Amino acid sequence: MAAKTKIEWTENTWNPVTGCTKISDGCRNCYAYTLANRLKLMGNQKYSNGFNVTLHEYCLHDPLKWKKPSLVFVNSMSDLFHKDIPLEFIKKVFDVMNEASRHTFQILTKRHERLAELAVHLNWTPNIWQGVTVESSKYIDRIEYLKMVPAKVHFVSFEPLIGEVTNIDFEGIDWAIVGGESGFGARVMKEEWVLSIKEECENQGVPFYFKQWGGVNKKKSGRLLLGKTWDAMPLSV
């Protein structure tokens, strides 16, 4: 069975790799780091290495077994373009995504430079979406690297949004997700930051998805922005 998820903008997760290392400000309170170490303590064999980068050959072909077409978030517990993941393994992941054409795969990375470097070696079939995380203006250059990738759909996740992001050039970008940080130690996301990105999306014709306000109790904070939910998706969905 596919691994159902509570992440609002996708349907299932697929983790042929687990583990990562923190490389930018948005990583400080990484949910995957906390969860991986908790699963290790619970005796889950997949996380016996905790949050160290680990390749899982045995689950590479899982999406081929899932009959119902769905949105699949790739490596929700890692980053496919981490330096410790060999290109040959990344190619194997892409081979499966190429074959499992009934599914739509969503990849998200903070490692924009390696993404752009390796993109030419990968087969970007139309069912593969590529995104980058931009948590503040400090990381806005990731968007320009994303534009170099020959994916059918390019998307930007402004989550956790921990600072203002302005002067965004959305040309060539098909979707924007905004969300606040959640859990213990969550940093505040200001409404004006969210509205600024929303306005840029509207002005440039980019679908806008508001995921959550976040906070220590994200359920209580909810998903309403200006009194409604914003669930726009790329036109290809």
Order of alpha helices (4+ residues) and beta strands (2+ residues): beta-beta-beta-alpha-beta-alpha-beta-alpha-beta-alpha-beta-alpha-beta-beta-alpha-beta-alpha
